[in-house]
Amino acid sequence: MREVEHPGGSHPATLILGIGELTTNDPSLGDAGDPTGLLRDAALLLDGGRVAWAGPESACADGVEQALGRAPDRVVGVDGRAVVPGFVDSHSHLVFAGDRSAEFEARMAGRPYAAGGIRTTVAATRAASDDALRAGLRRHVDQALTQGTTTLETKSGYGLSVADEERGVRLAREITDEVTFLGAHVVPPEFAGDAGGADAYVDLVVGDMLAACAPHARWVDVFCETGAFTPEQSRRVLEAGAAAGLGVRVHANQLGPGEGVRLAVDLGAAAVDHCTYLSDDDVAALAGSWSGSGDAQGTVATLLPGVEFSTRQPYPDARRLLDAGAVVALASDCNPGSSYTSSMPLMVALAVREMGMTVAEAVWAATSGGARALRRDDVGHLAPGARADVVVLDAPSRTHLAYRPGVPLVHGVWHAGREVVHPPR
């Protein structure tokens, strides 16, 4: 078993030596033209919860003296293993109760995926106690941490009443620092049977529900899809959330073509997620959102290959997006219905095998790409000043994340400078 500690406590200055391959995601630290800032035979200094220095091990004495001015409190050797930034999972749904394994089994036998299965989880979540939901959330966050995820966004969306959605974001806020209000996930049963029920439910979402949830969330999201919410309803939700001070995210183009991607770009969303079915105009809009916007303000296309793995839908074409100049992130979409996995290493492997990405592109998308999808500049990289979120792989290179899918390659994890997953003893 791995020992998992929760972030907090002291941050000893730690020098990590013997790094065979260090992915910094700082282009200034690696070979010219390499956005992943790859260094070999490297060292990394952590201090006060931040990265203090990164560079060749041959230069570490001078680096430590300049950055720290004294000997580090601790020196750790990793024996030629690869080191990558902590994974940034920018899309998950972890406040839920119940089990949908029977639905998965039926889907594997040929039944198509549909958004309506969400209502099964809504019923179970509404019936669960706060303690049960909190324990489930903590369990899933710990599982993600042991797989190298050090920054994790999670959403509400399985309550769909004012009280239950408020409870969802409030519990998420206790455990994760990136919380999204997703009251507009689907129309709940008590509204679905009436003519105009979806519009009436949107009235609730943008009114009392948003007022109750906004204090606990950083983001607002909507499922803009056939079977969920129309583009017009989605715009109402997103504009109301933005007016309440929340950043904008969108679920779109998962089940078929639609207007969700262009709506997200039009509203300046930080990310639009799924992007399975894209028109040429969608791709152009995503790429164009970064023109003249700086490094942090365009709309990221967040791809969720765990969904396609679990639903047998076509995988999104990451190569098409990258070649057009769009910014791509990878996330798990961990949820009980369509992607019940929190493994970011698996997302990397699927992206390389099924979506046309190189290993370097997939690792960047799972780290810096996720950070951009959350508009964070403190995570997703290991340049000086970044939060010291470090993953040591039990492998000589990051390529093994795709080369050895399903193998528990995470050897150790530091979160904010504190070692929270220790190597097996």
C-alpha positions as a Markdown table, in Angstrom:
| # | Residue | x | y | z |
|---|---|---|---|---|
| 1 | Met | 0.0 | 0.0 | 0.0 |
| 2 | Arg | 1.1 | 3.6 | -0.6 |
| 3 | Glu | 1.1 | 6.0 | 2.3 |
| 4 | Val | -1.1 | 9.0 | 1.5 |
| 5 | Glu | -0.9 | 12.1 | 3.6 |
| 6 | His | -3.1 | 15.2 | 3.0 |
| 7 | Pro | -1.4 | 18.5 | 2.1 |
| 8 | Gly | -0.5 | 20.7 | 4.9 |
| 9 | Gly | 2.1 | 21.0 | 7.6 |
| 10 | Ser | 5.7 | 22.0 | 7.2 |
| 11 | His | 7.5 | 22.4 | 3.9 |
| 12 | Pro | 11.2 | 21.3 | 4.3 |
| 13 | Ala | 13.6 | 22.5 | 1.6 |
| 14 | Thr | 14.1 | 19.4 | -0.4 |
| 15 | Leu | 16.7 | 18.8 | -3.1 |
| 16 | Ile | 15.7 | 15.9 | -5.5 |
| 17 | Leu | 18.7 | 14.4 | -7.3 |
| 18 | Gly | 19.3 | 11.7 | -9.8 |
| 19 | Ile | 16.4 | 12.7 | -12.1 |
| 20 | Gly | 16.9 | 10.8 | -15.4 |
| 21 | Glu | 14.4 | 13.0 | -17.2 |
| 22 | Leu | 12.6 | 16.1 | -15.9 |
| 23 | Thr | 9.6 | 17.6 | -17.6 |
| 24 | Thr | 9.4 | 21.2 | -16.5 |
| 25 | Asn | 6.9 | 22.6 | -19.1 |
| 26 | Asp | 9.1 | 25.7 | -19.1 |
| 27 | Pro | 10.4 | 26.2 | -22.6 |
| 28 | Ser | 13.4 | 28.3 | -21.3 |
| 29 | Leu | 14.8 | 25.3 | -19.4 |
| 30 | Gly | 15.0 | 22.7 | -22.2 |
| 31 | Asp | 16.1 | 22.4 | -25.7 |
| 32 | Ala | 15.1 | 25.3 | -28.0 |
| 33 | Gly | 11.6 | 24.8 | -29.4 |
| 34 | Asp | 10.6 | 22.3 | -26.8 |
| 35 | Pro | 7.5 | 23.5 | -24.9 |
| 36 | Thr | 7.9 | 20.8 | -22.3 |
| 37 | Gly | 11.3 | 22.1 | -21.1 |
| 38 | Leu | 12.8 | 18.6 | -20.9 |
| 39 | Leu | 16.0 | 18.2 | -18.9 |
| 40 | Arg | 18.1 | 15.1 | -18.6 |
| 41 | Asp | 20.3 | 14.2 | -15.6 |
| 42 | Ala | 18.5 | 16.9 | -13.7 |
| 43 | Ala | 17.9 | 18.2 | -10.2 |
| 44 | Leu | 15.0 | 20.0 | -8.6 |
| 45 | Leu | 14.9 | 22.2 | -5.4 |
| 46 | Leu | 11.7 | 22.6 | -3.5 |
| 47 | Asp | 11.3 | 25.3 | -0.8 |
| 48 | Gly | 8.4 | 26.7 | 1.1 |
| 49 | Gly | 5.9 | 24.8 | -1.0 |
| 50 | Arg | 7.3 | 26.2 | -4.3 |
| 51 | Val | 9.9 | 25.2 | -6.8 |
| 52 | Ala | 13.1 | 27.2 | -6.0 |
| 53 | Trp | 15.4 | 25.9 | -8.8 |
| 54 | Ala | 15.5 | 23.4 | -11.6 |
| 55 | Gly | 18.4 | 22.5 | -13.9 |
| 56 | Pro | 21.2 | 20.1 | -14.7 |
| 57 | Glu | 22.4 | 18.2 | -11.6 |
| 58 | Ser | 25.9 | 19.3 | -12.5 |
| 59 | Ala | 24.9 | 22.8 | -11.8 |
| 60 | Cys | 22.8 | 22.1 | -8.6 |
| 61 | Ala | 25.4 | 23.4 | -6.1 |
| 62 | Asp | 25.4 | 26.8 | -7.6 |
| 63 | Gly | 21.6 | 26.7 | -8.1 |
| 64 | Val | 21.0 | 25.7 | -4.5 |
| 65 | Glu | 23.3 | 28.4 | -3.2 |
| 66 | Gln | 21.7 | 31.1 | -5.4 |
| 67 | Ala | 18.1 | 30.0 | -4.6 |
| 68 | Leu | 18.4 | 29.0 | -1.0 |
| 69 | Gly | 21.7 | 30.3 | 0.4 |
| 70 | Arg | 22.1 | 27.3 | 2.6 |
| 71 | Ala | 22.1 | 23.5 | 2.5 |
| 72 | Pro | 18.6 | 22.0 | 1.9 |
| 73 | Asp | 16.9 | 20.3 | 4.8 |
| 74 | Arg | 16.6 | 17.0 | 2.9 |
| 75 | Val | 18.2 | 15.4 | -0.1 |
| 76 | Val | 16.3 | 12.7 | -2.0 |
| 77 | Gly | 17.7 | 10.6 | -4.7 |
| 78 | Val | 15.4 | 9.1 | -7.3 |
| 79 | Asp | 17.9 | 6.8 | -9.1 |
| 80 | Gly | 17.4 | 7.9 | -12.7 |
| 81 | Arg | 13.6 | 8.0 | -12.6 |
| 82 | Ala | 11.6 | 10.4 | -14.6 |
| 83 | Val | 9.8 | 13.4 | -12.9 |
| 84 | Val | 6.8 | 15.3 | -14.3 |
| 85 | Pro | 4.6 | 18.0 | -12.9 |
| 86 | Gly | 1.6 | 16.9 | -10.9 |
| 87 | Phe | -1.3 | 16.2 | -13.1 |
| 88 | Val | -4.0 | 18.9 | -13.4 |
| 89 | Asp | -7.4 | 17.2 | -13.8 |
| 90 | Ser | -9.7 | 20.0 | -14.8 |
| 91 | His | -13.0 | 18.1 | -15.2 |
| 92 | Ser | -14.5 | 15.6 | -12.7 |
| 93 | His | -17.8 | 14.9 | -11.0 |
| 94 | Leu | -17.0 | 13.5 | -7.6 |
| 95 | Val | -19.9 | 14.5 | -5.3 |
| 96 | Phe | -22.2 | 11.6 | -5.8 |
| 97 | Ala | -23.6 | 8.4 | -4.3 |
| 98 | Gly | -24.7 | 5.1 | -5.9 |
| 99 | Asp | -23.4 | 2.8 | -8.5 |
| 100 | Arg | -24.1 | 2.5 | -12.2 |
| 101 | Ser | -22.1 | -0.6 | -13.1 |
| 102 | Ala | -25.2 | -2.3 | -14.5 |
| 103 | Glu | -25.6 | 0.6 | -16.9 |
| 104 | Phe | -21.9 | 0.1 | -18.0 |
| 105 | Glu | -22.4 | -3.6 | -18.4 |
| 106 | Ala | -25.5 | -3.0 | -20.6 |
| 107 | Arg | -23.6 | -0.4 | -22.6 |
| 108 | Met | -20.8 | -2.9 | -23.3 |
| 109 | Ala | -23.5 | -5.3 | -24.5 |
| 110 | Gly | -24.7 | -2.8 | -27.1 |
| 111 | Arg | -27.0 | -0.2 | -25.5 |
| 112 | Pro | -25.9 | 3.3 | -26.5 |
| 113 | Tyr | -25.0 | 6.0 | -24.0 |
| 114 | Ala | -27.5 | 8.7 | -23.3 |
| 115 | Ala | -27.4 | 11.6 | -20.8 |
| 116 | Gly | -30.5 | 10.4 | -19.0 |
| 117 | Gly | -28.6 | 8.0 | -16.8 |
| 118 | Ile | -27.5 | 11.0 | -14.8 |
| 119 | Arg | -30.9 | 11.0 | -13.1 |
| 120 | Thr | -30.1 | 7.6 | -11.5 |
| 121 | Thr | -27.2 | 9.2 | -9.7 |
| 122 | Val | -29.3 | 12.2 | -8.8 |
| 123 | Ala | -31.7 | 10.0 | -6.9 |
| 124 | Ala | -28.9 | 8.2 | -5.0 |
| 125 | Thr | -27.1 | 11.5 | -4.2 |
| 126 | Arg | -30.2 | 13.2 | -2.9 |
| 127 | Ala | -30.8 | 10.2 | -0.5 |
| 128 | Ala | -27.2 | 10.2 | 0.8 |
| 129 | Ser | -26.0 | 11.9 | 4.0 |
| 130 | Asp | -23.4 | 14.7 | 4.1 |
| 131 | Asp | -21.0 | 12.3 | 5.7 |
| 132 | Ala | -21.4 | 9.6 | 3.1 |
| 133 | Leu | -20.9 | 12.1 | 0.2 |
| 134 | Arg | -17.9 | 13.7 | 2.0 |
| 135 | Ala | -16.3 | 10.2 | 2.5 |
| 136 | Gly | -16.9 | 9.3 | -1.1 |
| 137 | Leu | -15.3 | 12.5 | -2.3 |
| 138 | Arg | -12.3 | 12.1 | -0.1 |
| 139 | Arg | -11.8 | 8.5 | -1.3 |
| 140 | His | -11.9 | 9.6 | -4.9 |
| 141 | Val | -9.5 | 12.5 | -4.3 |
| 142 | Asp | -7.1 | 10.2 | -2.5 |
| 143 | Gln | -7.2 | 7.7 | -5.3 |
| 144 | Ala | -6.4 | 10.5 | -7.8 |
| 145 | Leu | -3.5 | 11.7 | -5.6 |
| 146 | Thr | -1.9 | 8.2 | -5.6 |
| 147 | Gln | -2.0 | 8.4 | -9.4 |
| 148 | Gly | -0.3 | 11.8 | -9.5 |
| 149 | Thr | -3.2 | 14.2 | -9.6 |
| 150 | Thr | -2.3 | 17.2 | -7.4 |
| 151 | Thr | -4.9 | 19.7 | -8.8 |
| 152 | Leu | -8.4 | 18.6 | -9.2 |
| 153 | Glu | -11.6 | 20.4 | -10.3 |
| 154 | Thr | -14.9 | 18.9 | -9.3 |
| 155 | Lys | -18.5 | 19.8 | -10.1 |
| 156 | Ser | -21.9 | 19.6 | -8.5 |
| 157 | Gly | -24.7 | 18.4 | -10.8 |
| 158 | Tyr | -26.1 | 15.4 | -9.0 |
| 159 | Gly | -28.4 | 17.3 | -6.7 |
| 160 | Leu | -30.5 | 19.4 | -9.1 |
| 161 | Ser | -32.4 | 21.1 | -6.3 |
| 162 | Val | -31.4 | 24.3 | -4.5 |
| 163 | Ala | -30.5 | 22.5 | -1.2 |
| 164 | Asp | -28.8 | 19.5 | -2.9 |
| 165 | Glu | -26.7 | 21.6 | -5.3 |
| 166 | Glu | -25.7 | 24.0 | -2.5 |
| 167 | Arg | -24.7 | 20.9 | -0.5 |
| 168 | Gly | -22.7 | 19.6 | -3.4 |
| 169 | Val | -20.5 | 22.7 | -3.9 |
| 170 | Arg | -20.1 | 23.2 | -0.2 |
| 171 | Leu | -18.8 | 19.7 | 0.4 |
| 172 | Ala | -16.5 | 20.0 | -2.7 |
| 173 | Arg | -15.1 | 23.3 | -1.4 |
| 174 | Glu | -14.0 | 21.5 | 1.8 |
| 175 | Ile | -11.7 | 19.2 | -0.1 |
| 176 | Thr | -10.9 | 20.6 | -3.5 |
| 177 | Asp | -9.8 | 24.2 | -4.4 |
| 178 | Glu | -11.5 | 24.2 | -7.9 |
| 179 | Val | -15.2 | 23.9 | -7.6 |
| 180 | Thr | -17.8 | 24.2 | -10.3 |
| 181 | Phe | -21.6 | 24.8 | -10.0 |
| 182 | Leu | -23.3 | 22.5 | -12.5 |
| 183 | Gly | -26.9 | 22.9 | -11.6 |
| 184 | Ala | -27.6 | 22.8 | -15.4 |
| 185 | His | -26.5 | 19.2 | -15.8 |
| 186 | Val | -29.8 | 17.7 | -16.9 |
| 187 | Val | -33.5 | 18.6 | -16.2 |
| 188 | Pro | -34.5 | 16.8 | -13.0 |
| 189 | Pro | -37.5 | 14.5 | -13.0 |
| 190 | Glu | -39.8 | 16.9 | -11.2 |
| 191 | Phe | -39.5 | 19.3 | -14.1 |
| 192 | Ala | -39.0 | 17.0 | -17.1 |
| 193 | Gly | -42.6 | 15.9 | -17.5 |
| 194 | Asp | -44.1 | 19.3 | -18.0 |
| 195 | Ala | -44.3 | 21.5 | -21.2 |
| 196 | Gly | -41.9 | 24.3 | -20.6 |
| 197 | Gly | -40.3 | 22.4 | -17.7 |
| 198 | Ala | -36.8 | 22.8 | -18.9 |
| 199 | Asp | -37.2 | 26.6 | -19.1 |
| 200 | Ala | -38.8 | 26.6 | -15.6 |
| 201 | Tyr | -35.9 | 24.7 | -14.3 |
| 202 | Val | -33.4 | 27.1 | -15.9 |
| 203 | Asp | -35.3 | 29.9 | -14.1 |
| 204 | Leu | -34.5 | 28.1 | -10.8 |
| 205 | Val | -30.9 | 27.5 | -11.8 |
| 206 | Val | -30.2 | 31.2 | -12.6 |
| 207 | Gly | -32.2 | 32.4 | -9.6 |
| 208 | Asp | -32.3 | 30.8 | -6.1 |
| 209 | Met | -29.9 | 27.9 | -7.0 |
| 210 | Leu | -27.2 | 30.2 | -8.3 |
| 211 | Ala | -27.5 | 32.5 | -5.4 |
| 212 | Ala | -27.1 | 29.6 | -3.0 |
| 213 | Cys | -24.2 | 28.0 | -4.8 |
| 214 | Ala | -22.1 | 30.9 | -6.1 |
| 215 | Pro | -20.4 | 31.6 | -2.7 |
| 216 | His | -18.9 | 28.1 | -2.7 |
| 217 | Ala | -17.8 | 27.9 | -6.3 |
| 218 | Arg | -15.3 | 29.4 | -8.7 |
| 219 | Trp | -16.9 | 28.3 | -11.9 |
| 220 | Val | -20.3 | 27.8 | -13.6 |
| 221 | Asp | -20.9 | 25.1 | -16.2 |
| 222 | Val | -23.8 | 23.8 | -18.3 |
| 223 | Phe | -24.4 | 20.6 | -20.4 |
| 224 | Cys | -25.2 | 22.2 | -23.8 |
| 225 | Glu | -26.4 | 19.1 | -25.6 |
| 226 | Thr | -29.5 | 17.4 | -27.1 |
| 227 | Gly | -31.2 | 15.8 | -24.1 |
| 228 | Ala | -29.9 | 18.4 | -21.7 |
| 229 | Phe | -30.0 | 22.2 | -22.4 |
| 230 | Thr | -30.4 | 24.2 | -25.6 |
| 231 | Pro | -27.9 | 26.8 | -26.7 |
| 232 | Glu | -30.3 | 29.5 | -25.6 |
| 233 | Gln | -30.9 | 28.0 | -22.2 |
| 234 | Ser | -27.2 | 27.4 | -21.8 |
| 235 | Arg | -26.4 | 31.0 | -22.6 |
| 236 | Arg | -28.9 | 32.1 | -19.9 |
| 237 | Val | -27.1 | 30.0 | -17.3 |
| 238 | Leu | -23.6 | 31.0 | -18.3 |
| 239 | Glu | -24.3 | 34.7 | -18.5 |
| 240 | Ala | -26.1 | 34.6 | -15.1 |
| 241 | Gly | -23.1 | 32.8 | -13.6 |
| 242 | Ala | -20.7 | 35.2 | -15.0 |
| 243 | Ala | -22.8 | 38.1 | -13.7 |
| 244 | Ala | -22.5 | 36.5 | -10.2 |
| 245 | Gly | -18.7 | 36.5 | -10.5 |
| 246 | Leu | -18.1 | 32.9 | -11.7 |
| 247 | Gly | -15.8 | 31.8 | -14.5 |
| 248 | Val | -17.4 | 30.0 | -17.4 |
| 249 | Arg | -16.9 | 26.4 | -18.5 |
| 250 | Val | -19.1 | 24.4 | -20.9 |
| 251 | His | -19.9 | 20.7 | -21.6 |
| 252 | Ala | -20.5 | 20.6 | -25.4 |
| 253 | Asn | -20.4 | 18.5 | -28.6 |
| 254 | Gln | -20.2 | 15.2 | -26.8 |
| 255 | Leu | -23.1 | 13.4 | -28.3 |
| 256 | Gly | -23.2 | 15.1 | -31.7 |
| 257 | Pro | -22.6 | 18.4 | -33.5 |
| 258 | Gly | -24.0 | 21.5 | -31.9 |
| 259 | Glu | -23.5 | 25.2 | -31.1 |
| 260 | Gly | -21.9 | 24.7 | -27.7 |
| 261 | Val | -18.3 | 25.2 | -28.7 |
| 262 | Arg | -18.9 | 28.5 | -30.4 |
| 263 | Leu | -21.1 | 29.6 | -27.5 |
| 264 | Ala | -18.2 | 28.9 | -25.2 |
| 265 | Val | -15.8 | 30.8 | -27.3 |
| 266 | Asp | -18.2 | 33.7 | -27.7 |
| 267 | Leu | -18.6 | 34.0 | -23.9 |
| 268 | Gly | -14.9 | 33.8 | -23.3 |
| 269 | Ala | -15.1 | 30.4 | -21.5 |
| 270 | Ala | -11.9 | 29.1 | -19.9 |
| 271 | Ala | -12.6 | 25.7 | -21.4 |
| 272 | Val | -15.1 | 23.7 | -23.4 |
| 273 | Asp | -15.1 | 20.1 | -22.6 |
| 274 | His | -15.7 | 16.9 | -24.6 |
| 275 | Cys | -15.3 | 18.3 | -28.2 |
| 276 | Thr | -16.0 | 14.9 | -29.7 |
| 277 | Tyr | -17.9 | 16.2 | -32.7 |
| 278 | Leu | -16.4 | 19.4 | -34.2 |
| 279 | Ser | -17.0 | 21.3 | -37.4 |
| 280 | Asp | -14.3 | 23.2 | -39.2 |
| 281 | Asp | -15.9 | 26.4 | -37.7 |
| 282 | Asp | -15.6 | 25.0 | -34.2 |
| 283 | Val | -12.0 | 24.2 | -34.7 |
| 284 | Ala | -11.3 | 27.6 | -36.1 |
| 285 | Ala | -13.1 | 29.3 | -33.2 |
| 286 | Leu | -11.1 | 27.4 | -30.6 |
| 287 | Ala | -7.8 | 28.2 | -32.4 |
| 288 | Gly | -8.8 | 31.8 | -33.0 |
| 289 | Ser | -9.6 | 32.4 | -29.3 |
| 290 | Trp | -5.9 | 32.4 | -28.6 |
| 291 | Ser | -5.0 | 35.0 | -31.2 |
| 292 | Gly | -3.7 | 38.0 | -29.4 |
| 293 | Ser | -5.2 | 36.8 | -26.1 |
| 294 | Gly | -2.0 | 36.0 | -24.3 |
| 295 | Asp | -1.1 | 32.6 | -22.7 |
| 296 | Ala | -4.0 | 32.4 | -20.3 |
| 297 | Gln | -7.2 | 33.8 | -21.8 |
| 298 | Gly | -8.3 | 31.7 | -24.8 |
| 299 | Thr | -10.7 | 28.8 | -24.6 |
| 300 | Val | -9.1 | 25.4 | -24.0 |
| 301 | Ala | -10.5 | 22.3 | -25.7 |
| 302 | Thr | -10.5 | 19.8 | -22.9 |
| 303 | Leu | -10.7 | 16.2 | -24.2 |
| 304 | Leu | -12.0 | 13.4 | -22.0 |
| 305 | Pro | -10.8 | 10.1 | -23.6 |
| 306 | Gly | -12.1 | 8.1 | -20.6 |
| 307 | Val | -15.6 | 8.9 | -21.8 |
| 308 | Glu | -15.0 | 7.4 | -25.2 |
| 309 | Phe | -13.3 | 4.4 | -23.6 |
| 310 | Ser | -16.3 | 3.8 | -21.5 |
| 311 | Thr | -19.1 | 4.6 | -24.0 |
| 312 | Arg | -17.6 | 3.4 | -27.2 |
| 313 | Gln | -18.1 | 6.7 | -28.9 |
| 314 | Pro | -15.6 | 7.9 | -31.4 |
| 315 | Tyr | -12.5 | 9.5 | -29.8 |
| 316 | Pro | -12.0 | 13.3 | -30.5 |
| 317 | Asp | -9.4 | 14.2 | -33.0 |
| 318 | Ala | -6.7 | 15.9 | -31.0 |
| 319 | Arg | -4.3 | 16.1 | -33.9 |
| 320 | Arg | -6.8 | 18.2 | -35.9 |
| 321 | Leu | -7.1 | 20.7 | -33.0 |
| 322 | Leu | -3.4 | 20.9 | -32.3 |
| 323 | Asp | -2.5 | 21.4 | -36.0 |
| 324 | Ala | -5.0 | 24.2 | -36.2 |
| 325 | Gly | -3.3 | 26.0 | -33.2 |
| 326 | Ala | -5.9 | 25.2 | -30.5 |
| 327 | Val | -4.8 | 24.6 | -26.9 |
| 328 | Val | -5.7 | 21.1 | -25.7 |
| 329 | Ala | -6.1 | 19.8 | -22.2 |
| 330 | Leu | -6.7 | 16.2 | -21.0 |
| 331 | Ala | -9.0 | 15.4 | -18.0 |
| 332 | Ser | -10.5 | 12.3 | -16.5 |
| 333 | Asp | -14.2 | 13.3 | -16.3 |
| 334 | Cys | -14.3 | 10.9 | -13.4 |
| 335 | Asn | -18.0 | 10.2 | -12.8 |
| 336 | Pro | -20.1 | 7.1 | -12.0 |
| 337 | Gly | -21.8 | 6.9 | -15.4 |
| 338 | Ser | -19.6 | 7.6 | -18.4 |
| 339 | Ser | -16.0 | 7.6 | -17.2 |
| 340 | Tyr | -15.5 | 6.0 | -13.8 |
| 341 | Thr | -11.7 | 6.5 | -13.6 |
| 342 | Ser | -9.6 | 9.1 | -12.0 |
| 343 | Ser | -6.4 | 7.9 | -13.7 |
| 344 | Met | -4.6 | 10.7 | -15.6 |
| 345 | Pro | -1.9 | 8.3 | -16.7 |
| 346 | Leu | -4.6 | 6.4 | -18.5 |
| 347 | Met | -5.8 | 9.6 | -20.2 |
| 348 | Val | -2.3 | 10.1 | -21.4 |
| 349 | Ala | -2.1 | 6.6 | -22.8 |
| 350 | Leu | -5.5 | 6.9 | -24.5 |
| 351 | Ala | -4.6 | 10.2 | -26.0 |
| 352 | Val | -1.4 | 8.8 | -27.5 |
| 353 | Arg | -3.0 | 5.6 | -28.7 |
| 354 | Glu | -6.3 | 6.8 | -29.9 |
| 355 | Met | -6.2 | 10.6 | -30.5 |
| 356 | Gly | -3.1 | 11.3 | -32.5 |
| 357 | Met | -1.1 | 13.0 | -29.8 |
| 358 | Thr | 2.6 | 12.5 | -29.1 |
| 359 | Val | 3.7 | 11.6 | -25.6 |
| 360 | Ala | 5.1 | 15.1 | -25.1 |
| 361 | Glu | 1.8 | 16.7 | -26.2 |
| 362 | Ala | -0.3 | 14.4 | -24.0 |
| 363 | Val | 1.8 | 15.0 | -20.9 |
| 364 | Trp | 1.7 | 18.7 | -21.5 |
| 365 | Ala | -2.1 | 18.6 | -22.0 |
| 366 | Ala | -2.5 | 16.6 | -18.7 |
| 367 | Thr | -0.4 | 19.2 | -16.8 |
| 368 | Ser | 0.0 | 22.7 | -18.3 |
| 369 | Gly | -3.1 | 22.2 | -20.5 |
| 370 | Gly | -5.2 | 21.5 | -17.5 |
| 371 | Ala | -3.7 | 24.5 | -15.7 |
| 372 | Arg | -4.7 | 26.7 | -18.6 |
| 373 | Ala | -8.2 | 25.2 | -18.6 |
| 374 | Leu | -8.4 | 26.4 | -15.0 |
| 375 | Arg | -6.6 | 29.7 | -15.7 |
| 376 | Arg | -3.9 | 28.8 | -13.2 |
| 377 | Asp | -0.3 | 29.8 | -13.6 |
| 378 | Asp | 1.0 | 28.3 | -10.4 |
| 379 | Val | 0.5 | 24.6 | -11.3 |
| 380 | Gly | 1.1 | 22.3 | -14.2 |
| 381 | His | 4.8 | 23.2 | -14.5 |
| 382 | Leu | 8.0 | 23.0 | -12.5 |
| 383 | Ala | 9.7 | 26.3 | -13.2 |
| 384 | Pro | 10.9 | 28.4 | -10.3 |
| 385 | Gly | 8.0 | 29.9 | -8.5 |
| 386 | Ala | 5.5 | 27.2 | -9.4 |
| 387 | Arg | 3.7 | 25.3 | -6.7 |
| 388 | Ala | 5.9 | 22.3 | -5.8 |
| 389 | Asp | 3.6 | 19.6 | -7.2 |
| 390 | Val | 6.0 | 16.8 | -8.3 |
| 391 | Val | 5.4 | 13.3 | -9.6 |
| 392 | Val | 8.2 | 10.7 | -9.6 |
| 393 | Leu | 7.6 | 7.9 | -12.1 |
| 394 | Asp | 8.9 | 4.4 | -11.6 |
| 395 | Ala | 10.3 | 4.6 | -15.1 |
| 396 | Pro | 13.2 | 6.2 | -16.9 |
| 397 | Ser | 11.0 | 8.4 | -19.1 |
| 398 | Arg | 7.6 | 9.9 | -19.4 |
| 399 | Thr | 7.0 | 7.7 | -22.5 |
| 400 | His | 6.3 | 4.9 | -20.1 |
| 401 | Leu | 3.0 | 6.5 | -19.2 |
| 402 | Ala | 1.7 | 5.5 | -22.7 |
| 403 | Tyr | 4.1 | 2.5 | -23.2 |
| 404 | Arg | 2.9 | 0.7 | -20.0 |
| 405 | Pro | -0.8 | 1.5 | -19.7 |
| 406 | Gly | -2.5 | 0.3 | -16.5 |
| 407 | Val | 0.8 | -0.2 | -14.6 |
| 408 | Pro | 1.0 | 1.8 | -11.3 |
| 409 | Leu | 4.0 | 3.9 | -12.4 |
| 410 | Val | 3.6 | 6.7 | -9.8 |
| 411 | His | 6.5 | 6.2 | -7.4 |
| 412 | Gly | 6.1 | 9.3 | -5.2 |
| 413 | Val | 4.2 | 12.6 | -5.1 |
| 414 | Trp | 5.0 | 16.0 | -3.5 |
| 415 | His | 2.0 | 18.3 | -3.2 |
| 416 | Ala | 2.9 | 22.0 | -2.4 |
| 417 | Gly | 6.4 | 20.8 | -1.3 |
| 418 | Arg | 5.3 | 18.1 | 1.0 |
| 419 | Glu | 5.7 | 14.5 | 0.2 |
| 420 | Val | 2.2 | 13.0 | 0.3 |
| 421 | Val | 2.7 | 9.7 | -1.6 |
| 422 | His | 5.7 | 7.8 | -0.4 |
| 423 | Pro | 7.6 | 5.1 | -2.4 |
| 424 | Pro | 6.7 | 1.5 | -1.4 |
| 425 | Arg | 8.9 | 0.3 | 1.5 |
